[in-house]
Amino acid sequence: MRPSENVRDTWAEVDLSCISRNVRAIKSRLPAATEFMAVVKAGGYGHGDIQSAHTAVQSGADSLAVAYLSEAIQLRRQGITVPILVLTPIQPQDVPMAIKHRIQLTVTSAQWFEQAMAYRNIYPKLKLIVHVKFDSGLGRIGIREKEEWEAMVPWLKQADVEVEGAYTHFATAGSTDTRYLEQQLKNFDKMKGWIDQSGVDIRHYHCANSAIALRYPELAMDKVRVGAAMYGFYSKELVPDLELEPALSLHSRLIHVKRVSEGQSIGYDNSYQTSEAEWIGTVPIGYADGWSQVFQSSEMLIGGQRATVVGKIGMDQLMIRLPQHYPVNTQVTIIGKQGNDQITCAQLAASIDGVPQEISTALSARIMRINKGEEIINYEQHPIALC
Ligand SMILES: *Cc1c(COP(=O)(O)O)cnc(C)c1O
């Protein structure tokens, strides 16, 4: 959306140079031959899919992954030419669309091939490129039993099918207890044995998401699938020898400021009572922006100080208790740095027992994204690029 169509006092700023440095830093820890698949699903984890994709490729990513076919096609339509893998099974009738756009598919069953067969020869000169997904223990999608694999083998050996990869995904990649991870690795090894016996030629094995790629580069295999870490989301405790930078910050401005006496109610359902005379500021962001009610009582930065969200968060607006008077239009930083203080998606996620990308991906389309350095005018005063 052009910024001028989205005039708004709340905006997310994406620093693509952070994504670039993060990709390079992650790559430098991996074996040189390991390919880097940049995961840009869900609009690049809320950072913008096309911008994230271009930046990752320019910084050394070999290929991309998204969750759904629609996301892959959107990238192709915007000129992305590197290989793209769709991580979720697609409908058999959508196979011609995938082939036409040279999109690689995740396959998990012989029945799917049986149904897809009817559609795939619309483009006889183009191969159907697939990665076979194995469920080694996450319990989500993929082949679990040897019989399922064997039923798929004849399809994989068809002349117009190319098996680009075989992969699995771990359930406990971010956990300090590695026992289940080891069990999954053993299971995947056993599954590789089935593949070897069948004579199907697999070009690339892959299993590592961000946490595995950063913690255990020796498990990187032929390719890593890195999402979270390239946006700067990772566990510093688990990977202390690495410095990744969060690429996204979120800002707004006070739209209303008032002095309220002791014992006044603020917010829906009288959810907050002032305990003394207080300065209350109103910030134009709410749950329709992806700023969920679970963030009631969280903090924001204003003038380099912390301000607590008071009362229930509404659909479009919320209130904060100001540490002192600030005028209307003062910038409020919801995610990011002010002075020496910083609020990160990781901190917010920890407070709701979630993960950082849950917060960045929830930010709705109503929040304008600005790429740092591409502002046309001084957005401290006017975040709206006038074009
Ligand atoms: C989303 C996803 C990834 C990326 O995981 P991160 O932890 O964000 O790096 C990798 N593999 C699969 C199958 C995924 O669905």
The ligand as a Tripos MOL2 file, in Angstrom:
@<TRIPOS>MOLECULE
LIG
   15    15     1     0     0
SMALL
NO_CHARGES

@<TRIPOS>ATOM
      1 C1          8.4920  -21.5920    9.8470 C.3       1 LIG1
      2 C2          9.3450  -22.7700    9.5700 C.ar      1 LIG1
      3 C3         10.7450  -22.6840    9.6290 C.ar      1 LIG1
      4 C4         11.4700  -21.4580   10.1330 C.3       1 LIG1
      5 O1         11.5780  -21.5610   11.5300 O.3       1 LIG1
      6 P1         12.3490  -20.4460   12.3890 P.3       1 LIG1
      7 O2         12.3560  -21.0180   13.7580 O.co2     1 LIG1
      8 O3         11.5510  -19.2020   12.2770 O.co2     1 LIG1
      9 O4         13.7040  -20.3150   11.8120 O.co2     1 LIG1
     10 C5         11.4810  -23.7900    9.2420 C.ar      1 LIG1
     11 N1         10.8740  -24.9180    8.8490 N.ar      1 LIG1
     12 C6          9.5360  -25.0610    8.8110 C.ar      1 LIG1
     13 C7          8.9490  -26.3420    8.3760 C.3       1 LIG1
     14 C8          8.7270  -23.9970    9.1830 C.ar      1 LIG1
     15 O5          7.4010  -24.1480    9.1500 O.3       1 LIG1
@<TRIPOS>BOND
     1     1     2 1
     2     2     3 ar
     3     2    14 ar
     4     3     4 1
     5     3    10 ar
     6     4     5 1
     7     5     6 1
     8     6     7 2
     9     6     8 1
    10     6     9 1
    11    10    11 ar
    12    11    12 ar
    13    12    13 1
    14    12    14 ar
    15    14    15 1
@<TRIPOS>SUBSTRUCTURE
     1 LIG1         1 GROUP 0 **** ****
